[in-house]
Amino acid sequence: MLSNLQSLSLFLNQIVMEKDKNKIKFKGQKEVNKYIPSIAIKKIPPERALAILKKAGCNIDEEQSEEVMEFLYIIVKLTLKEFFTSD
C-alpha cells in the first residue's frame, strides 16, 4: 500500500507529465482567480520546494516545482476558506 507522500508524488508527477505532453493553456485565468480566496500564506523558497519534491520522488525541474507549489497554495487557501470562514 502506498503512503500518502508516495501517492501525492505519483499524482504530481502525472500532472506535470500530462501538462508537458499536452501543453495545456488555461483560458480565462481571471475567471478562475475569482474563486481563489486572497488569504495571505507564508510561502517556502522555490529551492526548498524543489528539494522537498525531489526527496518525495518527483522527477521535476525548478519551473515545474514552482507550478506544483502554486497549485498546492491554491488548495491550502481553499481549505482555509472552507474551514475558517463563515461564508
Secondary structure, DSSP 8 states (H G I E B T S, - for coil): ---HHHHHHHHHHHHHHHHHHHT---S-HHHHHTTS---------HHHHHHHHHHTT----HHHHHHHHHHHHHHHHHHHHHHH---
